[in-house]
Structures are given as structure tokens and as C-alpha cells.
Amino acid sequence: MEKLKLSEQDIVNALCLYTADKKQINPSDVSIELMWDEEYGFSASATENGRSQILIQANMIEAIRFWLRHELNRDPFAASLELDLDDDEGIIAFATYHG
């Protein structure tokens, strides 16, 4: 079993690439703010060209899978993904590859 730890910056990068790909814009044109709420869990605000949208946890997982495939050349569906709130590191993620 292999476990990859994704930092808060990795998650932001994943969301930038994912949003840029969806909108057909440059990733540097996307601004991301990660959020966590007791009632709603994990989410992010993506802003591009003056427009903002909220990305829910499912979108965040999809973005991490996109990042795993395109940036690390890993099978994005061979891993189980888990978001976590760490007191010191902020919002992080774990990708656990089984087998």
C-alpha cells in the first residue's frame, strides 16, 4: 500500500488546473480559496475573470484525480482519496494506492 500526502498547495494547484481545463483558460488566471465548515465540510472558491464559483468536496476530489493523472502520471482511480483538516498544515489530502 502506497500513501501519497498532498499539501494544501498541491490541492490549490489541482483546483487551478482543473478549473482552467474546464474553462479553457490559463491556470495562472484562476485564484483558489480552500474552505472548511462544520456543517458543509470541505469546499473551495474558484475565481477567474472576476467570476467566482463554489466547488464542493466532490469537485475537489475530481480535481485531485485530474492532477494525479496529468501532473504525476498516476492512475487517478486506483487510489482512494481523503481530505483532512490538519491543525498545522491546513487542508491536506491523502491518496492511498492499494495493491
C-alpha angles and dihedrals in degrees: 000000000000121000122197119196115211117203125221088259091053089054092048090049091049091051092047092052093044094049093044091051092050093047096037092235136121115282089230088064091064125086120195131197116187118214140186126193129180092228101039103026121210123002141143138216114226118196124190129161091355094305123113131200133179117237114204125213092270089056090049091053090048090051092050090051089050089051093047090053099042103033104030099026089230128143100261094202097050090073132070110225128213130180117212137185110226121192092222105028102036119219111002135165137215125212110197118195114200125203 
